[in-house]
Amino acid sequence: MEIIHLSAECYPIAKVGGLGDVVGALPKYQNKLGHVAKVVMPAYQTKFMQENEFEVVYDGWGKLGFQDFTVRIFREKTNKLGFDLFLVHIAGLLDRPNVYGYTDDTERFLAYQIAVLDWVAQWEHRPDVVHCHDHHTGLVPFMMAYCQQFRSLSQIPTVLTIHNAQYQGQFGWDKLYYIPAFDIWKSGQLDWKGAINPLASAIKCAWRVTTVSPSYLDEISFKANGLEDLLAQERGKSAGILNGIDNEVWNPQTDPMLEKKFTLRTVDAGKKANKAALCAVFNLDPAKPLFTFIGRLVGEKGADLLPDIFYNALITFPGEINILVLGSGDPQVEGRLSHLKEAFPGNYNAYIGYNEQLSHQIYAAADFLLMPSRVEPCGLNQMYALRYGTIPIVRRIGGLKDTVIDIGDGGFGICHDQTSVWDVGHAIGRAHDLYGNEKSVKEIRKFIMQLDHSWDRAAQEYIDLYQI
């Protein structure tokens, strides 16, 4: 089976969040199952583009409304990611350093989708499945089904994976002319609540729809930023498939980014060594329990409450705990988190920004990982933490609910029900008490490191879905 994955992100080429991790791993594991999975994404001006070898596989042109654009598609030559990687270069639109955040993102991702379909339509064969990820590729199922110039692709099954239903890519009908010619009576397939909505269109037009965890599929039936009714209508073709993690990248036994690698047998000594090294860099006390937050500093993640949560915890347990933050996002939250350094030197620190190596080091060193999310379609950080023997503290929502069981229920994590300063503070108190029971902590570490959240299971579930 040949599967084409279309995505705005793919680690390590360009990653903003979990979408990049998923698309960077799932195709590799599908290939290991004996299939041919490929990724086609925009050719941003990233470090990966500058440091690797590519060959041109396609030169052409496309049309975005009345504007022509030239297209060049590159293939990474060495298959270093474990799958064929194709990068779509469109001068002036996609050749930029950032993935998102431009005023013409609608035009950028529409041109990308049109260019991909123009290319695939010229192949001598047809792929078995086109797998679209989030709204940036959401018009592909519509265009394959209804646009005249892509009629030859209309019988290829399409799958949409919703990584986050809060972002839908809506734009006005004044830009309808961007979309290649189609029978205008099909325009209802583009519409949702008075706008062209790429995510809604993909939900309507894709042959199958998936979410990145079973619980998230249930949750978006009542919380999906206006798409609730549509998702209820299309529930019959929908499935929740829990994301996995790439155990080859996230492996404390082989991870080159760690101060000291460790195994299940050496986890206590390994975490102690990594914690000592990390605490030395950030002026923290390695004898104290280390709590951490890694991720985007946005409301979805509950980050707006972190300054108050941390302040209260550091006051409640004076000199008894350490807290380290790695993330970026809301400037106001960044500022408040940075200011806490002055109030609690030696017990608190923050790195504002994105640092892949540091994230690995924190997972290996920390005792507890905080994820007080308001929305968490799947969550990967908690799985990385488990892999490195770090106990997750999570809200019972989405994929967090599917992957973490509270120690009070015979499980291995600490769970709370609300994203509130009080709930998270209470959970930190429970973790503080747990840390005092060295025997229990050691038992939990060894247990959670053996949990299997690899992509092997999820990759097979997707293959099964394609074949229904």
C-alpha positions as CSV (number, residue, x, y, z in Angstrom):
1,M,0.0,0.0,0.0
2,E,1.3,3.5,-0.9
3,I,0.3,6.2,1.5
4,I,0.9,10.0,0.9
5,H,1.0,12.1,4.0
6,L,0.3,15.8,3.6
7,S,1.3,18.1,6.4
8,A,2.5,21.6,7.3
9,E,4.9,20.2,9.8
10,C,7.3,17.2,10.0
11,Y,10.1,16.7,12.5
12,P,13.0,17.4,12.1
13,I,12.3,19.6,9.1
14,A,9.9,21.9,10.7
15,K,8.1,21.5,14.0
16,V,5.8,23.8,16.0
17,G,4.0,21.2,18.1
18,G,2.8,17.6,18.3
19,L,1.7,17.6,14.6
20,G,5.4,17.7,13.6
21,D,6.3,14.7,15.8
22,V,3.4,12.6,14.5
23,V,4.2,13.2,10.8
24,G,7.9,12.6,11.5
25,A,7.2,9.2,13.0
26,L,4.0,7.5,11.7
27,P,5.3,7.1,8.0
28,K,8.5,5.4,9.2
29,Y,6.5,2.9,11.2
30,Q,4.1,2.3,8.4
31,N,7.1,1.5,6.2
32,K,8.4,-1.0,8.8
33,L,5.0,-2.8,8.4
34,G,5.9,-3.3,4.7
35,H,4.0,-0.4,3.2
36,V,5.3,2.6,1.2
37,A,4.6,5.8,3.2
38,K,5.8,9.2,2.0
39,V,5.6,12.8,3.3
40,V,5.0,15.9,1.1
41,M,5.3,19.2,2.9
42,P,6.3,22.8,2.2
43,A,10.0,23.6,1.6
44,Y,10.5,26.2,4.3
45,Q,13.9,27.8,4.7
46,T,15.0,25.8,7.7
47,K,18.3,24.3,8.9
48,F,17.3,20.9,7.5
49,M,17.0,22.3,4.0
50,Q,20.4,23.9,4.2
51,E,22.2,20.9,5.6
52,N,20.9,18.0,3.5
53,E,21.0,16.8,-0.1
54,F,18.0,17.0,-2.4
55,E,17.2,16.2,-6.0
56,V,14.6,17.8,-8.1
57,V,11.7,15.5,-9.0
58,Y,9.3,18.0,-10.5
59,D,9.3,21.4,-12.1
60,G,6.0,22.9,-12.9
61,W,3.6,25.8,-12.4
62,G,0.3,26.3,-10.6
63,K,-2.5,28.8,-10.5
64,L,-3.9,30.5,-7.4
65,G,-6.9,32.5,-8.7
66,F,-5.5,34.8,-11.4
67,Q,-1.9,34.5,-10.2
68,D,0.5,31.9,-11.7
69,F,3.3,30.5,-9.5
70,T,6.2,28.2,-10.3
71,V,6.7,25.0,-8.4
72,R,9.7,22.9,-7.7
73,I,9.5,19.7,-5.7
74,F,12.6,18.2,-4.1
75,R,13.2,14.7,-2.7
76,E,15.6,14.2,0.2
77,K,18.2,11.8,-1.4
78,T,19.4,9.6,1.5
79,N,16.1,8.5,3.0
80,K,17.5,9.5,6.4
81,L,14.1,9.8,8.0
82,G,13.1,6.2,7.2
83,F,10.6,7.4,4.5
84,D,10.6,9.4,1.2
85,L,10.4,13.1,2.0
86,F,9.3,15.6,-0.7
87,L,9.4,19.3,-0.2
88,V,7.3,21.7,-2.2
89,H,9.1,25.0,-3.1
90,I,7.0,27.9,-4.2
91,A,9.1,31.1,-4.4
92,G,7.6,34.0,-2.5
93,L,5.1,31.9,-0.6
94,L,6.7,28.8,1.0
95,D,10.4,29.7,1.0
96,R,10.2,31.4,4.5
97,P,11.8,30.5,7.8
98,N,8.6,30.1,9.8
99,V,5.8,27.6,9.4
100,Y,2.9,29.9,10.4
101,G,2.2,33.5,11.4
102,Y,2.1,35.3,8.1
103,T,-0.8,37.4,6.9
104,D,-1.0,35.4,3.7
105,D,-1.1,31.9,5.3
106,T,-4.4,31.2,3.5
107,E,-2.7,31.8,0.1
108,R,0.5,29.9,1.2
109,F,-1.2,26.7,2.2
110,L,-3.7,26.8,-0.7
111,A,-0.9,27.1,-3.2
112,Y,0.9,24.2,-1.5
113,Q,-2.2,22.0,-1.7
114,I,-2.9,22.8,-5.4
115,A,0.8,22.2,-6.3
116,V,0.8,18.8,-4.6
117,L,-2.3,17.7,-6.5
118,D,-1.0,19.0,-9.8
119,W,2.1,16.9,-9.3
120,V,0.3,13.7,-8.1
121,A,-2.2,14.0,-11.1
122,Q,0.8,13.7,-13.4
123,W,2.0,10.4,-11.9
124,E,1.8,7.3,-14.0
125,H,0.3,5.4,-11.1
126,R,-2.1,6.4,-8.3
127,P,-1.3,6.2,-4.5
128,D,-3.6,4.0,-2.4
129,V,-4.4,6.7,0.2
130,V,-3.9,10.4,0.6
131,H,-3.7,11.2,4.4
132,C,-4.3,14.8,5.3
133,H,-3.2,16.3,8.6
134,D,-5.2,19.3,10.0
135,H,-6.7,22.3,8.2
136,H,-3.6,23.3,6.3
137,T,-4.3,20.3,4.0
138,G,-8.0,20.3,4.5
139,L,-9.1,21.4,1.0
140,V,-7.3,18.4,-0.6
141,P,-10.3,16.0,-0.1
142,F,-12.7,18.5,-1.7
143,M,-10.4,19.3,-4.6
144,M,-9.7,15.6,-5.3
145,A,-13.4,14.9,-5.3
146,Y,-14.8,17.9,-7.2
147,C,-12.3,20.1,-9.0
148,Q,-12.2,19.4,-12.7
149,Q,-8.5,19.4,-13.1
150,F,-8.1,16.7,-10.4
151,R,-10.9,14.4,-11.7
152,S,-8.4,11.6,-12.2
153,L,-7.7,11.5,-8.5
154,S,-11.4,11.4,-7.4
155,Q,-11.4,7.6,-6.6
156,I,-8.3,7.8,-4.3
157,P,-9.4,7.4,-0.7
158,T,-8.7,10.4,1.5
159,V,-8.2,10.4,5.3
160,L,-8.2,13.4,7.6
161,T,-6.5,13.4,11.0
162,I,-7.7,16.2,13.3
163,H,-4.8,17.1,15.6
164,N,-6.5,20.1,17.0
165,A,-10.1,21.1,16.1
166,Q,-9.7,24.6,17.6
167,Y,-7.7,25.7,14.5
168,Q,-9.8,25.5,11.3
169,G,-8.2,27.9,8.7
170,Q,-11.5,29.8,7.9
171,F,-11.4,32.4,5.2
172,G,-14.0,34.5,3.3
173,W,-16.0,33.7,0.2
174,D,-14.2,36.6,-1.5
175,K,-11.3,34.1,-2.0
176,L,-13.3,31.4,-3.5
177,Y,-11.7,32.1,-6.9
178,Y,-8.4,30.7,-5.5
179,I,-9.9,27.2,-5.6
180,P,-9.6,25.5,-9.1
181,A,-12.8,25.2,-11.1
182,F,-15.6,23.0,-9.8
183,D,-19.3,22.6,-10.1
184,I,-20.6,25.5,-8.1
185,W,-23.5,23.5,-6.6
186,K,-20.8,21.6,-4.6
187,S,-19.8,24.8,-2.8
188,G,-21.8,23.7,0.3
189,Q,-19.0,21.2,0.8
190,L,-16.7,24.1,1.6
191,D,-19.1,26.1,3.8
192,W,-19.5,26.2,7.5
193,K,-21.3,29.0,9.2
194,G,-20.9,31.5,6.4
195,A,-17.2,31.0,5.6
196,I,-15.0,28.6,3.7
197,N,-13.7,26.3,6.4
198,P,-11.0,23.9,5.3
199,L,-11.3,21.7,8.4
200,A,-15.0,21.4,8.1
201,S,-14.7,20.7,4.4
202,A,-12.2,17.9,5.0
203,I,-14.6,16.4,7.7
204,K,-17.4,16.4,5.0
205,C,-15.3,15.2,2.1
206,A,-12.7,12.8,3.5
207,W,-13.5,9.1,3.3
208,R,-12.4,8.6,6.9
209,V,-11.8,11.0,9.8
210,T,-9.6,10.3,12.8
211,T,-8.7,12.1,16.0
212,V,-5.4,11.6,17.8
213,S,-7.0,9.9,20.8
214,P,-10.3,8.1,21.6
215,S,-11.2,10.5,24.4
216,Y,-10.7,13.5,22.1
217,L,-13.1,12.1,19.6
218,D,-15.7,12.1,22.4
219,E,-14.8,15.6,23.6
220,I,-15.1,17.3,20.3
221,S,-18.7,16.3,20.1
222,F,-19.4,19.1,22.6
223,K,-16.2,21.2,22.3
224,A,-14.9,21.8,18.8
225,N,-15.0,25.6,18.2
226,G,-18.3,25.5,16.4
227,L,-17.9,22.1,14.5
228,E,-19.8,20.0,17.1
229,D,-22.9,19.4,15.0
230,L,-20.8,18.5,11.9
231,L,-18.7,16.1,13.8
232,A,-21.8,14.5,15.2
233,Q,-23.2,14.1,11.7
234,E,-19.9,12.4,10.5
235,R,-19.3,10.3,13.6
236,G,-20.0,7.1,11.6
237,K,-16.9,7.5,9.6
238,S,-14.7,8.7,12.5
239,A,-12.3,6.9,14.8
240,G,-10.0,7.8,17.6
241,I,-6.5,6.5,17.2
242,L,-4.0,7.3,20.0
243,N,-0.8,8.7,18.9
244,G,2.5,6.9,19.6
245,I,6.0,8.1,20.1
246,D,9.1,7.3,18.2
247,N,11.0,5.0,20.5
248,E,14.1,5.3,18.4
249,V,14.3,9.1,19.1
250,W,13.0,9.0,22.6
251,N,15.1,6.3,24.2
252,P,17.1,7.0,27.4
253,Q,19.4,4.1,26.6
254,T,20.6,5.6,23.4
255,D,19.7,9.3,23.5
256,P,22.8,11.3,22.5
257,M,21.4,14.5,24.1
258,L,21.6,13.2,27.7
259,E,24.4,13.8,30.2
260,K,24.1,10.1,31.1
261,K,22.2,7.4,29.3
262,F,20.3,4.9,31.4
263,T,18.3,1.7,31.2
264,L,15.5,0.2,33.2
265,R,18.1,-1.3,35.5
266,T,20.1,1.9,35.9
267,V,17.2,4.4,35.9
268,D,17.8,5.7,39.5
269,A,21.5,6.4,38.9
270,G,20.8,7.8,35.5
271,K,18.2,10.2,36.5
272,K,20.3,11.3,39.5
273,A,23.2,12.1,37.1
274,N,21.1,14.0,34.6
275,K,19.3,15.9,37.4
276,A,22.7,17.0,38.9
277,A,23.9,18.2,35.5
278,L,20.7,20.1,34.8
279,C,20.5,21.6,38.3
280,A,24.0,22.9,37.9
281,V,23.1,24.8,34.8
282,F,20.0,26.3,36.2
283,N,21.1,26.9,39.8
284,L,18.7,24.4,41.4
285,D,19.2,21.9,44.3
286,P,19.4,18.3,43.0
287,A,18.4,17.0,46.4
288,K,14.9,18.5,46.0
289,P,12.1,17.1,43.8
290,L,12.2,18.7,40.4
291,F,8.9,19.8,38.8
292,T,8.8,20.9,35.2
293,F,6.6,22.3,32.4
294,I,7.6,21.8,28.8
295,G,5.5,23.3,26.0
296,R,3.8,26.2,24.4
297,L,2.8,29.0,26.9
298,V,-0.7,29.3,25.7
299,G,-4.2,29.1,27.2
300,E,-4.9,25.7,25.8
301,K,-2.0,24.3,27.9
302,G,-3.2,26.2,31.0
303,A,0.0,28.3,30.8
304,D,-1.7,31.5,31.9
305,L,-2.2,29.9,35.4
306,L,1.4,28.7,35.7
307,P,2.9,31.9,37.3
308,D,0.2,31.7,40.1
309,I,0.5,27.9,40.4
310,F,4.3,28.1,40.8
311,Y,4.2,31.1,43.1
312,N,1.8,29.3,45.5
313,A,3.7,26.0,45.3
314,L,7.0,27.7,46.1
315,I,5.4,29.6,49.0
316,T,3.6,26.4,50.3
317,F,6.8,24.4,50.2
318,P,9.5,27.0,50.9
319,G,13.0,25.7,49.9
320,E,11.5,22.2,49.5
321,I,10.9,21.9,45.7
322,N,12.5,23.0,42.4
323,I,10.6,24.2,39.3
324,L,12.0,24.5,35.8
325,V,10.0,25.8,32.8
326,L,10.9,25.4,29.1
327,G,8.6,27.1,26.6
328,S,7.5,30.1,24.8
329,G,4.2,31.8,23.7
330,D,2.1,34.5,25.3
331,P,4.5,37.4,26.0
332,Q,2.7,38.3,29.2
333,V,3.1,34.7,30.6
334,E,6.7,34.7,29.5
335,G,7.3,37.9,31.4
336,R,5.6,36.7,34.6
337,L,7.4,33.3,34.5
338,S,10.8,35.1,34.0
339,H,10.1,37.5,37.0
340,L,9.7,34.5,39.3
341,K,13.4,33.9,39.0
342,E,14.1,36.9,41.1
343,A,11.7,35.9,43.9
344,F,12.9,32.3,44.2
345,P,16.6,32.0,43.2
346,G,17.9,28.5,43.8
347,N,14.4,26.9,43.6
348,Y,13.0,28.2,40.3
349,N,14.2,28.9,36.8
350,A,12.8,29.3,33.3
351,Y,14.2,29.0,29.7
352,I,12.0,31.0,27.4
353,G,12.2,29.6,23.9
354,Y,12.4,26.3,22.1
355,N,15.3,24.0,22.7
356,E,14.9,20.3,21.5
357,Q,18.1,19.1,23.3
358,L,17.1,20.8,26.6
359,S,13.7,19.1,26.4
360,H,15.4,15.7,26.3
361,Q,17.6,16.6,29.2
362,I,14.6,17.8,31.3
363,Y,12.6,14.6,30.6
364,A,15.6,12.6,31.8
365,A,16.3,14.7,34.9
366,A,12.9,15.7,36.2
367,D,10.9,13.9,38.8
368,F,7.5,15.3,37.7
369,L,6.0,16.8,34.5
370,L,3.1,19.2,34.7
371,M,0.4,19.2,32.0
372,P,-2.6,21.2,33.3
373,S,-4.2,21.5,29.9
374,R,-7.6,22.9,29.0
375,V,-7.4,21.1,25.6
376,E,-5.1,18.2,24.9
377,P,-6.2,16.1,21.8
378,C,-3.5,13.6,22.5
379,G,-0.4,14.9,24.2
380,L,3.0,13.5,23.6
381,N,4.9,15.1,26.4
382,Q,3.4,12.8,29.0
383,M,4.5,9.8,26.9
384,Y,8.0,11.1,26.6
385,A,8.1,11.6,30.4
386,L,6.9,8.1,31.0
387,R,9.6,6.7,28.7
388,Y,12.3,8.6,30.8
389,G,10.9,7.6,34.2
390,T,9.3,11.0,34.9
391,I,6.0,10.9,36.7
392,P,3.3,12.9,34.9
393,I,0.9,15.3,36.7
394,V,-2.0,15.8,34.3
395,R,-5.6,17.0,33.9
396,R,-8.1,14.2,33.0
397,I,-8.8,15.3,29.5
398,G,-8.3,14.1,25.9
399,G,-5.2,11.9,25.4
400,L,-4.0,12.6,28.9
401,K,-7.0,10.7,30.2
402,D,-6.2,7.8,27.9
403,T,-2.6,7.5,28.9
404,V,-2.2,8.4,32.6
405,I,-3.9,6.5,35.5
406,D,-3.9,8.1,38.9
407,I,-1.9,6.4,41.7
408,G,-5.0,6.5,43.8
409,D,-6.7,4.2,41.2
410,G,-3.8,1.8,41.1
411,G,-2.0,3.7,38.5
412,F,1.3,5.6,38.1
413,G,0.5,9.3,37.7
414,I,-1.2,12.1,39.5
415,C,-4.4,13.4,37.9
416,H,-6.7,16.3,38.6
417,D,-10.1,17.3,37.1
418,Q,-9.9,21.0,36.5
419,T,-7.4,23.5,35.1
420,S,-7.3,25.7,38.1
421,V,-4.7,27.0,40.5
422,W,-6.2,25.1,43.4
423,D,-6.5,21.7,41.5
424,V,-2.9,21.8,40.2
425,G,-1.6,23.0,43.5
426,H,-3.2,20.1,45.3
427,A,-1.7,17.7,42.7
428,I,1.8,19.2,43.4
429,G,1.2,18.6,47.1
430,R,0.4,15.0,46.4
431,A,3.6,14.7,44.3
432,H,5.6,16.3,47.1
433,D,4.3,13.7,49.5
434,L,5.0,10.9,47.0
435,Y,8.5,12.0,46.6
436,G,9.1,11.4,50.3
437,N,8.4,7.7,49.7
438,E,11.6,6.7,47.9
439,K,10.5,3.1,47.5
440,S,7.2,4.0,45.8
441,V,9.0,6.4,43.4
442,K,11.5,3.8,42.4
443,E,8.7,1.3,41.7
444,I,6.7,3.7,39.7
445,R,9.8,4.7,37.6
446,K,10.5,1.2,36.7
447,F,6.9,0.5,35.8
448,I,6.3,3.6,33.6
449,M,9.5,3.0,31.6
450,Q,8.1,-0.3,30.5
451,L,4.8,1.1,29.2
452,D,4.5,0.7,25.4
453,H,3.4,3.9,23.7
454,S,5.4,3.2,20.5
455,W,4.1,3.9,17.0
456,D,4.0,0.2,16.1
457,R,0.4,-0.2,17.5
458,A,-0.9,3.1,16.0
459,A,0.7,2.5,12.6
460,Q,-1.1,-0.8,12.3
461,E,-4.4,0.8,13.4
462,Y,-4.1,3.3,10.6
463,I,-3.3,0.6,8.1
464,D,-6.4,-1.3,9.2
465,L,-8.5,2.0,8.9
466,Y,-7.2,2.5,5.3
467,Q,-8.4,-0.9,4.3
468,I,-12.0,-0.7,5.6
